Amino acid sequence: MIIVSCTTFMFEKIQWNRKINKGKDMKKIVLLGMFFLTGCGSPLTCNDSDAKEQVLVVIDSHLEGARWFQEMKPGLGDREIAGISTTDANEDLGRYSCTATYTFEFKGKTRDTSFSYDLNYLEDKGESEVLVDVNTIKDRYMVAAMGY
């Protein structure tokens, strides 16, 4: 499980604390990245800049652990999340299902893939949980690494 918490929010300063739990369940977790933003207020929606940043943190945490990704790093350029769409929403509960396009550069060529993520507001904790399906993104990086 990837836990990243917002412990201080003043103006535009955010202090991130990262904790990576590597255990026997890691293979299951690869299917879904999980991220919590604590102490920062209201539920996130699909296009919130904080939600997009959290999605990127989850994606990065899964890619950084892969040896093949480390070998790709010298050829990587910019990346972004765009084309964000809310596919389901329950504003009362702070739950949103989202789709987006993840775009990255590898060896000067732009590549993209669609992926999904969910946002859930945890009322008792006052934090938003971000669940990301990272498999399609990892697959796209692997295809790029093979030269396709």
C-alpha positions as CSV (number, residue, x, y, z in Angstrom):
1,M,0.0,0.0,0.0
2,I,1.2,3.5,-0.8
3,I,0.3,6.1,1.8
4,V,1.1,9.7,1.1
5,S,-0.3,12.3,3.5
6,C,-0.7,16.0,3.4
7,T,0.5,17.1,6.8
8,T,0.9,20.8,6.2
9,F,-1.0,23.0,3.7
10,M,-0.1,26.7,3.8
11,F,-0.6,28.7,0.7
12,E,1.1,26.5,-2.0
13,K,3.4,24.5,0.3
14,I,2.5,20.8,0.7
15,Q,4.8,18.5,2.7
16,W,4.5,14.9,1.5
17,N,5.3,11.9,3.7
18,R,5.7,8.7,1.8
19,K,5.5,5.2,3.2
20,I,5.8,2.1,1.0
21,N,4.7,-1.2,2.5
22,K,6.3,-4.0,0.5
23,G,4.9,-7.3,1.5
24,K,3.4,-10.5,0.2
25,D,0.3,-8.6,-1.0
26,M,2.4,-6.4,-3.3
27,K,1.2,-8.4,-6.4
28,K,-2.4,-7.6,-5.5
29,I,-1.6,-4.0,-4.9
30,V,0.0,-3.6,-8.4
31,L,-3.5,-3.9,-9.7
32,L,-4.7,-0.9,-7.8
33,G,-2.6,1.9,-6.3
34,M,-4.0,3.5,-3.2
35,F,-3.3,7.0,-1.9
36,F,-4.7,9.1,1.0
37,L,-4.7,12.9,1.3
38,T,-5.3,13.8,4.9
39,G,-6.1,17.0,6.7
40,C,-6.7,19.0,3.5
41,G,-10.5,19.4,3.6
42,S,-13.2,18.6,1.2
43,P,-13.7,15.7,-1.2
44,L,-11.7,15.7,-4.4
45,T,-13.3,15.6,-7.9
46,C,-11.9,14.0,-11.0
47,N,-10.3,17.2,-12.4
48,D,-8.9,18.7,-9.2
49,S,-5.3,19.5,-9.5
50,D,-4.7,17.7,-6.1
51,A,-6.4,14.6,-7.5
52,K,-4.2,14.6,-10.6
53,E,-1.1,15.1,-8.6
54,Q,-2.1,12.1,-6.3
55,V,-2.8,10.0,-9.4
56,L,0.7,10.7,-10.7
57,V,2.3,9.9,-7.3
58,V,0.5,6.5,-7.3
59,I,1.6,5.8,-10.9
60,D,5.2,6.8,-10.1
61,S,5.3,4.6,-7.0
62,H,4.5,1.5,-9.1
63,L,6.8,2.3,-12.0
64,E,9.8,3.2,-9.8
65,G,9.9,-0.3,-8.4
66,A,10.2,-2.0,-11.8
67,R,13.7,-2.7,-13.1
68,W,12.7,-2.4,-16.7
69,F,11.4,1.1,-15.9
70,Q,14.7,2.1,-14.5
71,E,16.3,1.1,-17.7
72,M,13.8,3.2,-19.7
73,K,14.4,6.4,-17.6
74,P,17.1,7.9,-19.8
75,G,14.8,8.0,-22.8
76,L,11.8,9.4,-21.0
77,G,10.5,12.9,-21.4
78,D,7.4,14.8,-20.3
79,R,4.2,13.1,-19.1
80,E,0.7,14.3,-18.3
81,I,-2.8,13.4,-17.4
82,A,-5.5,14.9,-19.7
83,G,-8.9,14.2,-21.2
84,I,-10.3,13.7,-17.8
85,S,-13.9,12.6,-17.6
86,T,-16.2,11.8,-14.6
87,T,-17.9,8.5,-15.4
88,D,-19.9,8.3,-12.2
89,A,-20.4,10.6,-9.3
90,N,-22.1,10.7,-5.9
91,E,-21.5,14.2,-4.6
92,D,-23.2,13.5,-1.3
93,L,-20.8,10.7,-0.5
94,G,-17.8,12.3,-2.2
95,R,-17.3,9.3,-4.5
96,Y,-16.2,9.7,-8.1
97,S,-15.2,7.3,-10.9
98,C,-12.9,8.9,-13.5
99,T,-11.2,8.1,-16.8
100,A,-8.3,10.0,-18.3
101,T,-5.5,9.7,-20.9
102,Y,-2.0,9.3,-19.6
103,T,0.6,10.6,-22.1
104,F,4.4,10.2,-21.9
105,E,7.4,10.7,-24.2
106,F,9.8,7.9,-24.8
107,K,12.8,8.4,-27.1
108,G,11.2,11.5,-28.6
109,K,7.9,9.7,-29.5
110,T,4.6,10.5,-27.7
111,R,2.6,7.6,-26.4
112,D,-0.7,7.5,-24.6
113,T,-3.2,5.2,-23.0
114,S,-6.5,5.4,-21.3
115,F,-6.9,4.5,-17.6
116,S,-9.4,4.8,-14.8
117,Y,-9.3,6.0,-11.2
118,D,-11.7,6.4,-8.3
119,L,-11.9,9.0,-5.6
120,N,-13.6,8.2,-2.3
121,Y,-14.0,10.7,0.6
122,L,-13.6,9.0,4.0
123,E,-15.8,11.0,6.3
124,D,-14.5,9.6,9.6
125,K,-10.9,10.5,8.6
126,G,-11.6,13.7,6.6
127,E,-9.4,12.4,3.8
128,S,-9.8,11.5,0.2
129,E,-8.6,8.1,-1.1
130,V,-7.4,7.7,-4.6
131,L,-7.5,4.3,-6.3
132,V,-5.7,4.0,-9.6
133,D,-5.7,1.1,-12.1
134,V,-2.0,1.2,-13.0
135,N,-1.9,-1.9,-15.2
136,T,-2.8,-0.3,-18.5
137,I,-0.1,2.4,-17.9
138,K,2.5,-0.2,-17.0
139,D,1.6,-2.2,-20.1
140,R,2.0,0.8,-22.3
141,Y,5.4,1.6,-20.9
142,M,6.5,-2.1,-21.5
143,V,5.2,-1.9,-25.1
144,A,7.2,1.3,-25.6
145,A,10.3,-0.3,-24.2
146,M,10.0,-3.2,-26.7
147,G,10.0,-0.7,-29.5
148,Y,6.4,-0.8,-30.6
